[in-house]
Amino acid sequence: MMLLSLVVHSYSMRYWFPAAVMIGTAPAYLLSWGAWRLLSTVLPSKLYHIVDDHIYTVYQSMVLFFFENYTGVEIIIYGDIPKKKENVVYLSNHQCTADWIIADMLAIRQNALGHVRYVLKDGLKWLPLYGWYFSQHGGVYVKRSAKFDEKRMRRKILSQANLGAPMYLVIFPEGTRYNPEFKGVISDSQAFAAKEGLAVLKHVLTPRMKASHVAIQTMKEHLDAVYDITVAYEGTLRADGQRLTAPSMPEFLCKECPRVHIYFERVDMREIPPESLFFRRWLHKRFEIKDKLLTTFYESDEPDKRCRFPGEGRRSPLSLTKTLPPLLVLGGLTLPMLLTEPGRKLYVRTWVCGTLLGWLWVCISP
């Protein structure tokens, strides 16, 4: 019994240790960013954003230490990722809470990690500390359907583009995560596609076009391309051929996902129609392609084609030199706070006051 308890405890630590570090370093990170924000009030806005991107790179690199180096997950990439940084909108299928990490995984391989910004569900703005910070970093919170505020989103991303801020804007057009256990969500999505005369999709949901269309059209002069990404998590296929739920972030950190397969396609801006009706058809066509890729991945009758995408898949390991130093930096800033009484008081006050002020900010911000 004692041995079983030890095994269970050891298993839970596989998740709790990295989670404690990632969450626990938040006050030190936000205080560092806050100090720079205060100093930069007398400096050009462009300089603030350049340094902010570098600060953001430090934190997200630490996150990737745990999601890649710590878990030992293999990243298999199909397609050629440009070596140079580009201003892009990143469109991907959406299955689980780990999906946003995949965008980081690709961005760091282009040295563009600090440029990543997200279009997020409105409810995430209430995250302690990070909810308002993501908005400060250029993230956009959106509501669904009739409550979608096009003007607000356009104003937010246009302000970034006008500053010349490098852009790696991550959007999940499905809006809701695809979960094979949620049969009602899938059938409703398929019924909507059939009603609108669109192809019915099996392994992805019918994409919503509003956020993607607003982002691409608002920044069309600022963007180089759209990155069309299809992601599949290995270990999500049962022996009887039934697709399983993609791993959550805790499950990912518990090393329950051996490989992630990423199909990358770069779409030139000239291929994207500006008119909303044609854009809608174009976006749906892109998701038809994703659906075919995932159908092959999960359902191919040929064993050598199942659980892989077409074409050559290349293993892409992430060097510790990119992730370990940020971990040591943030750990080095956090530990002195926790080891002294004044530091602990500052630590707690940062959590409490920073969260409350952040909530106030997201309530009154335009």
N, C-alpha and C positions, 0 to 999 in steps of 0.2 A: 504493500500500500504506500509506504514511504517512497519507494522507488518510482511508482506511478505518479505520485504527487510531484516528485522532482522532475520527471519527464514533462508533465503538463506545465510546470512552472518555467522550465527551460524553453519550452515552445512559445509560451506567451512572451518571454523576454525577447524573442526574436523580433517581435513587433514593438513592445513597449520601450525598449532601449532606443531605437532610432526615432520613434515618435517623441520620446521625452527630450531628445537632443534637438530635434527640429522645432518643436514647440518651445522648449526651454530657452533657446537662444533668441527668441523673438524680442524680448525687451532690449537686449544689447544691440541687436540689429536695428531696431526702431530708434533707439537713442542715438546711434551713430548716424543714421539717416537724418534724424531731427536736427542734430548739430550741423550737418552740412546744409540742410534746408534753411536754417537760421542764418548761417554764414552767407549763403548764396543770395539772400535778399538784396544785397548791394552789388551783385554781380549779374552779368547778362544771363537771360533765361536759358539760352542755348547751352551755356557752360553748366548750369544746374542739371540739365537733362543728360548731358554727357557723363557727368560724375554719378548721377542717379543710376544710369544704366550700368556703370561699373560696380556700384554698391549692390545693385540687384543681382548682378552676375555672381557675386560672392555668395549670397544666400542660396540661390538656386543651384550653384555648383555643389554646395554642401548637401542639398537635397538629393542631387544625383549621385553623390557618394553612396548614400544609403540605397537608392533605388537601382543602381547599377553595380557598383563595386561591392557593396555589402551583400546584396542578394545573389550576385554572380549570374544574373540573367544574361542570356545571349541575345544580342540585338542583331536580327537578320534584315538587311536592307536590300530591296529590289528596286533598281533604277539608280540613276546617277544624281547625287546631291551636288549642286554647284559648290565649288570650293570658295568662291567669293560671297560676301554678304550681299543680300538683296533686300529690298523693301517688298514685302509680300503679305498677302492674306492666305492663311493656312486653313484649309477646309478638310475636315476629317469625319469619319463615322464615329459614333459615340456609343460606348458600351458600359463604361464603368468610371469610378472616381479616379482611376489611375490614368485615364486618357490624357489629361493635361500634362502629365509627366512625359508622355511620348513626344509632345511638341518640344519640351525642354531637351530631350535626348537628341532630336534632330538639330535644334538650334545650336547646341554646344559644339556640334560637329562642323558648324560653319563659323564658329566664334561669334555667334549672334545671340547668345543667351540673354544678355541684358536688354535686347530689343523686343523680347517677347511680351506681348500684352494680350489680354483676354477679353472676349465678349462673354459675360457671365450672367447667370440667372440673378434676378434682382434680390432674391432672398440672401444671397451670399454676401451682400454688403454689410450684414450684421455679424460677420465673423469678428471675434475679438482681435483688435489691433490690425489684422491684415485686411479686413473688409474695406476700410477707408484707404489703406495704403495702396491696394491694387488700383483703386481709382486714381490716386495721386500719380501712380506710375503709368497712367494712360489706359487702364482698363475701363470697359464700358459695361454698366449694368443695364439689362433690358428685361422688360416684361413681355409676356406672351400675347399673341393674337391681337385683340382689339385694344389692349392696354399698351401695346408697343409704341414708344415715343420716338418717331423717326427724327423729328427736329432735334431732340436732345442728343441722340446718338450722332447725328451728322455734325452738330456743333462741337461735340467732344473730340471726335477723330479729326475734324478739320483743324482744330486748334493745334493738334500734334503735327499734322502735315505742314501747316503754315510755319511751324518752328523748324521744319526740316528734320524732325526726330526720326531716326531709323525705325522702321515698322516691321514687326513680325506678329501680325494680328491673328490670333487663334479663334476660330469660330467652329462650332459644332452645329451644322444646319438642322439636324434632326430635332434639336431642342430638348428632347427627352431621351434618356438612355435606352438603347435596345436591350431588352432582357427577354430571353426565350421563355421564361416562366410567366411573363405578363402577356398572356394570350389576347386579352381584351385590347390592350394598347396596340398590339401588332395588327389585329383584325380591323380596328378602327382606322389605323393608318392606311391599310390596304383598301378599305372601303372608300376612303376619301380619294385615293389615287384613281380608283376605278370610276368614281363619280366625276372626276375632273378630266377624264380621258387620258390619264397618264399610265405608264407601265406600272403594274403591281409588283412591289418588291418583297422579297422573302427574308433576306438577312440584314436589311437595314430598314429604317423607317422612312416614310415619305418626307423629303427635306422641306423645311420652311425657308422661303427665299428672302424675307424682308431684311434681316440683319446683314446677310451676305451682300445683297444688292446695294444697300445703303453704303456699306463700307467700301465696296469696290468702286462704285460710281463717285463717291465723295473724294476718294484718294487716287482716282485713275491716273492723274498726272504725276503722282508721287510713287506709284507702285511699279515694280519691274515685272511681277508675275503673280500667279496664284499657284500655291502648292496644294495639289490634290493628293490627300493621304488616305490610304486604306490600311487599317490595323487589325491584326488577328493575334489573339493570345493562345499560345500552344497550351494544351492541357484542358481545352474547353470542348472536347469531343468525347462522348461516351463510346464505349465499345460497340453499342448497338447503333451508332450513327447519330444519336441525339445531341444537338448542340447544347452546351452548358453555359451557365452564367459566367461572364468574364470576371476576373479576380478584382476584388475591392483593394483599396490601398493597404489595409492591414494584411490581407491575404498575400498581396504582392510582396510586402516586407517580410512575411513569414516564408518566403522563398517557395511559394506554391505555383509560380509561373516559370517554367524552365527557359522558355524562349518567347520573344515578341517578334512577329513578322510584320514588316512595314513596307508597303508598296508605295513608292514615291513617283509622282508624275508632276512635272513642271508645265504649267499652262501659260502661254504667252498672253499678255493683255489684249492683243489684237484679235484673239480667238473668242473673246467674251462679249456677247451682245449687250449693248447698253439699255435697250428698251425692256421694261419690266416683264412683258409677256414672253419675249424671246429669251430673256435671262432665266425665267422660271423653267422653260423647257431645257435650256442648256444645263442648269443645275440638276434637274431631274435626270438628264442623260448621264451626267457625271456619276450620279448615285446608281444608275443602272449598271454602269461599269463596275462600281464597287460591289454591287450585288452579284454580278457574274464572277468576280474574283473570289468572293467569300463562298459562293456556291461551289466553286471548284475546290476551295480550301476544305470545306466541311463535307462535301458530298461526292467527290470524284470517285468513280468506280476503279480508277487506276491507283494502286497503292503508292506509287512514286509521285503522284500529283496531289495526293491528299495531305493536308496539314502543311502546305506550302503554297506560295503564289507562283504563277507562271514566270519563266525567265530565271536568270541567275541570281541567287540570293547570296549576298556576301556578309559574313560575320564582321561586325564592327565593334571591337572592344573599346572601352573608354579608359584612357590613361589615368592612373592615380594622381599624376602631376596636375591634372585639371581640377580634381575634386578634394584631395586630401588637404592641401594648404588652406582653402577656405574653411574647412572643418576645424582646423587648428586655430585659425584666426578668430572665428566666432566662439569657439570653446574657450580660447584665451581671454576673450572679452567678458564672457559670462561667469567663469569660475571665480574671479576676484569679487564679483558682485555677491555671489552666494556664500563666500567664505568670511565676510565681515558683516557686522550688524548694520552699519550705514548702507552697505551695498544691498543687503536683503530688503531693507526698507525702500530703497530706490527701485529695486526689482519689482516689489509688490505694487508700489505706487504707479509704476509704469504700466503694469497690467491693468490696474483698476482705472486710473485717470486716462490712460491712453485709449482704453476701450470706450469709456463714457464719452470722451471728447470725439472719438471717431464716430460713434453713433450720432452724436449731435451734428457732426459735419455732414454725414450722409443724409441726414434729415433736411438740412437747410441748403445743401449745395444744389445749384441749378441743373 
